[in-house]
Structures are given as C-alpha cells and as structure tokens.
C-alpha cells in the first residue's frame, strides 16, 4: 500500500526513529533530523494559530523529549 508522507507524519516518523535508535553514534544525528522537522512544522503552523492546537502541543512535547534524550546521551558519553 502506498502512503503519502504528510508534514505531520514526517516529523512523527523522524521523532519516533530518534527515540527508538539503538546505535549510540546515530542518536545525535536522529535527534537533529527530528528537531529540524519539528521546527519546520511548527513554523508552518505558526500563522494558523488555533487551528492545530493539538499538533502544536505534540510538537512542543516532542521537542522537550528530544532535549531530554540529548541530555541523557551526553551524560552517558561523559561518564
């Protein structure tokens, strides 16, 4: 079955890939790619404030989780 990637699907796919990455050396790259997609989607939604409040909240939550993941990766690398 062929599916079209929507902007929402794209950031969610990259976000999930970052959270599930098992190779330590790839985690920072995955986080960076997901953050880029999240920020681009957030900018696209900004002019339409109020229309996609649930997605805006999901983007904020995802960015927070990625920052926490990055912090954990840095902590483990430094230890």
BALOBA-1460 file (C-alpha; in Angstrom, 3 decimals):
// residues 79
<rec num="1" residu="x" x="0.000" y="0.000" z="0.000"/>
<rec num="2" residu="x" x="1.344" y="3.423" z="-0.971"/>
<rec num="3" residu="x" x="1.173" y="6.177" z="1.625"/>
<rec num="4" residu="x" x="1.907" y="9.851" z="1.198"/>
<rec num="5" residu="x" x="4.009" y="11.484" z="3.885"/>
<rec num="6" residu="x" x="2.193" y="14.454" z="5.299"/>
<rec num="7" residu="x" x="4.164" y="17.091" z="7.246"/>
<rec num="8" residu="x" x="2.692" y="15.674" z="10.469"/>
<rec num="9" residu="x" x="3.580" y="12.115" z="9.514"/>
<rec num="10" residu="x" x="7.127" y="13.149" z="8.574"/>
<rec num="11" residu="x" x="8.026" y="14.754" z="11.912"/>
<rec num="12" residu="x" x="6.361" y="11.958" z="13.858"/>
<rec num="13" residu="x" x="8.298" y="9.335" z="11.879"/>
<rec num="14" residu="x" x="11.629" y="11.104" z="12.475"/>
<rec num="15" residu="x" x="10.796" y="11.686" z="16.151"/>
<rec num="16" residu="x" x="9.944" y="8.019" z="16.669"/>
<rec num="17" residu="x" x="13.127" y="6.954" z="14.873"/>
<rec num="18" residu="x" x="15.183" y="9.141" z="17.225"/>
<rec num="19" residu="x" x="13.536" y="7.641" z="20.296"/>
<rec num="20" residu="x" x="13.991" y="4.078" z="19.059"/>
<rec num="21" residu="x" x="17.547" y="4.357" z="17.732"/>
<rec num="22" residu="x" x="19.763" y="1.716" z="19.304"/>
<rec num="23" residu="x" x="23.120" y="2.666" z="17.834"/>
<rec num="24" residu="x" x="24.574" y="5.269" z="20.182"/>
<rec num="25" residu="x" x="26.565" y="7.025" z="17.480"/>
<rec num="26" residu="x" x="23.403" y="7.594" z="15.398"/>
<rec num="27" residu="x" x="21.245" y="9.025" z="18.187"/>
<rec num="28" residu="x" x="22.544" y="12.641" z="17.920"/>
<rec num="29" residu="x" x="22.009" y="12.603" z="14.139"/>
<rec num="30" residu="x" x="18.483" y="11.237" z="14.541"/>
<rec num="31" residu="x" x="17.693" y="13.858" z="17.195"/>
<rec num="32" residu="x" x="18.958" y="16.614" z="14.883"/>
<rec num="33" residu="x" x="16.863" y="15.392" z="11.940"/>
<rec num="34" residu="x" x="13.738" y="15.131" z="14.107"/>
<rec num="35" residu="x" x="14.286" y="18.607" z="15.574"/>
<rec num="36" residu="x" x="14.649" y="20.098" z="12.095"/>
<rec num="37" residu="x" x="11.355" y="18.525" z="11.008"/>
<rec num="38" residu="x" x="9.595" y="19.605" z="14.210"/>
<rec num="39" residu="x" x="10.803" y="23.186" z="13.916"/>
<rec num="40" residu="x" x="9.827" y="23.375" z="10.235"/>
<rec num="41" residu="x" x="6.356" y="22.041" z="11.012"/>
<rec num="42" residu="x" x="5.986" y="24.426" z="13.945"/>
<rec num="43" residu="x" x="6.869" y="27.352" z="11.691"/>
<rec num="44" residu="x" x="4.333" y="26.191" z="9.132"/>
<rec num="45" residu="x" x="1.641" y="26.039" z="11.805"/>
<rec num="46" residu="x" x="2.528" y="29.370" z="13.424"/>
<rec num="47" residu="x" x="0.432" y="31.582" z="11.114"/>
<rec num="48" residu="x" x="-2.550" y="29.265" z="11.634"/>
<rec num="49" residu="x" x="-2.572" y="29.560" z="15.421"/>
<rec num="50" residu="x" x="-5.638" y="27.953" z="16.915"/>
<rec num="51" residu="x" x="-6.320" y="25.584" z="14.041"/>
<rec num="52" residu="x" x="-3.968" y="22.792" z="15.066"/>
<rec num="53" residu="x" x="-3.575" y="23.280" z="18.812"/>
<rec num="54" residu="x" x="-3.209" y="19.532" z="19.419"/>
<rec num="55" residu="x" x="-0.376" y="19.240" z="16.915"/>
<rec num="56" residu="x" x="1.340" y="22.343" z="18.300"/>
<rec num="57" residu="x" x="1.230" y="20.804" z="21.781"/>
<rec num="58" residu="x" x="2.527" y="17.489" z="20.399"/>
<rec num="59" residu="x" x="5.421" y="19.341" z="18.729"/>
<rec num="60" residu="x" x="6.314" y="21.102" z="21.980"/>
<rec num="61" residu="x" x="6.186" y="17.800" z="23.862"/>
<rec num="62" residu="x" x="8.333" y="16.077" z="21.248"/>
<rec num="63" residu="x" x="10.961" y="18.840" z="21.321"/>
<rec num="64" residu="x" x="11.091" y="18.588" z="25.111"/>
<rec num="65" residu="x" x="11.530" y="14.807" z="24.937"/>
<rec num="66" residu="x" x="14.316" y="15.134" z="22.347"/>
<rec num="67" residu="x" x="16.157" y="17.632" z="24.563"/>
<rec num="68" residu="x" x="15.896" y="15.177" z="27.448"/>
<rec num="69" residu="x" x="17.170" y="12.361" z="25.241"/>
<rec num="70" residu="x" x="20.099" y="14.512" z="24.075"/>
<rec num="71" residu="x" x="20.924" y="15.301" z="27.696"/>
<rec num="72" residu="x" x="20.891" y="11.608" z="28.613"/>
<rec num="73" residu="x" x="23.124" y="10.724" z="25.663"/>
<rec num="74" residu="x" x="25.609" y="13.453" z="26.632"/>
<rec num="75" residu="x" x="25.584" y="12.307" z="30.262"/>
<rec num="76" residu="x" x="26.251" y="8.679" z="29.295"/>
<rec num="77" residu="x" x="29.007" y="9.699" z="26.895"/>
<rec num="78" residu="x" x="30.715" y="11.844" z="29.548"/>
<rec num="79" residu="x" x="30.514" y="9.137" z="32.210"/>
